[in-house]
Amino acid sequence: MEGAKIVVAVDESEESMYALSWCLTNLFPHDKHSTLVLLYVKPPPPVYSSFDAAGYVFSSDALAALEKYGSEMVNSVMGRAEAIYKNFSTNIKVEKVIGSGDAKDVICSAVEKIRADTLVMGSHGYGFFKRAILGSVSDHCAKNVKCPVVIVKNPRKK
Amino acid sequence: MEGAKIVVAVDESEESMYALSWCLTNLFPHDKHSTLVLLYVKPPPPVYSSFDAAGYVFSSDALAALEKYGSEMVNSVMGRAEAIYKNFSTNIKVEKVIGSGDAKDVICSAVEKIRADTLVMGSHGYGFFKRAILGSVSDHCAKNVKCPVVIVKNPRKK
């Protein structure tokens, strides 16, 4: 029997890294052969979002800088995630998925496409880019994905 | 080290029983000494809710019948839950907590009081009594409790 696919939505937040730790501690006991899927969603290409949201246009230099920033962010987030799961076990099967667009839609559709068994995410993720103007990403995902959803809070806010 | 306290909010719904099964399968591996806390919230006493919500008064016979119905419901829900966890393992430490009042408030305050490590619940629970008029109970709890919250959907709706 193939193991479960557990998606963790990671982003720039401490909370999402804590969600990953929670997931590894609680959903990856040693006798299971689950696959950890790290899902990171890049913000939509800035050329569109700058027109749509803010109503002004970035110079091409600023655009290039933003795109470079986006790629560096992917590496930074995935690097932090890697340090966390390698600290737990070197035996975990890991897949990395990078999406692009509106985080809440991309996460929901990725979960369906991957046929995930569980989605784990922070409660206030994706605040860094202020992408979640209408309600939080975790709210939306909890309502819309069909598999169980684990919403993890930042323990520092306790 | 004492094990974690995992609260499962159970109610009349199939979904909450499925949430309990998910919890036992995924959060109770054999090497952990967690305590399963079954939390059932009875609706508020009908004499108050009848004045508050519907604006009319039940006869005392109807009140007695409703209260009896409430107690029978506790036994029925706890009985179903018991059958499920005993089917998984006879070694699980189980506590039963019965609350009374507005499900979303009672669940949130019980989770804090018990110092639960995780709350597991169905996504559409407590619909039986239509107690969740303003938003779902799981939405509210996911936003308000400090520990990780697992929201489990009825797999039949897939």
Interface residues (C-beta under 8 A of the other chain):
Chain A: A19 W22 N26 L27 P29 H30 D31 K32 T118 S123 S138 D139 A142 K143 V145 K146 C147 P148 V149 V150 I151 V152 K153 P155 K157 K158
Chain B: A19 W22 N26 L27 P29 H30 D31 K32 T118 S123 S138 D139 A142 K143 V145 K146 C147 P148 V149 V150 I151 V152 K153 P155 K157 K158
